[in-house]
Amino acid sequence: MSNHPHDREAASALESLRAALAAHGVTLPSLDLHLLSYAGRYDSPPLISLGNCNLATARRLTDALAAGR
């Protein structure tokens, strides 16, 4: 990982999101930094790729979000 502030911020956001999801029993196996935006030479933060999930995970995620309203 480079030393660009956006890179550290993106990595921190990724780990925080992963932990918050795990606290609700949700694991997104593909959750990671979007490699093309991470490798880009733009001055914008890298994207976080949420990836794919199965139906059971989608329901757990929906339930966790609904409970937080």
N, C-alpha and C positions, 0 to 999 in steps of 0.2 A: 504494500500500500504506500502511496506517496505521502508527502507531508503537507499536501494542500488541505486547508481547513475544511473544505467541503467534503473531502474524503473521510476525515476523522468524524465529522458530523454525521455523514451517511452511515458509517460503520456503527456509531453509537445509536443512531435511530433504529438501525436494523436489529441490534441486540436488545434494545428496549422493547421493540415490537415483538420480537421472538419471546421474550420473557413474559410480556403482558398476555400474549396468546396462550402460552403454556400455563399461566396461572388460571386460565379458564378451560384447560384441557384441550386446547386447540394446537395442533402442530401442522404447519404448512411445509411439507418436505422441500418444496422448491423455493422457499423464502430465501432471497439472497440479493446482493447488489446486481443490478442490470448491467451486465458486462460492457455492452456497447456504450452506454452513457458513462460508465465509470472510466472507460479507456479514452473517452473523447477529450478533446482539447478545449472544451468550452468552459466558461467561467460560471457555470450553473452546477448545482449539486447533482451527483449521480442519482439515478432513479432506483427505487427499491422494487424488485420484482416479486409480486406475491405468488405467482405461479399457479399451478393447478391443484385442485383438491378433490377428494371423492365426496359423494353425497353426504355421508355421515359427518365429515369435517365441515362441510358447508352448513349443515344444520347446527352443529356446535357453535360455529362462528356466529350464525344468525342469533342463536339463543343468548350468547354472551353479549352481543351488541344490544339486543332488545332489553336485557337485564340492566344495562348501564344507562338507560334513558332517564 
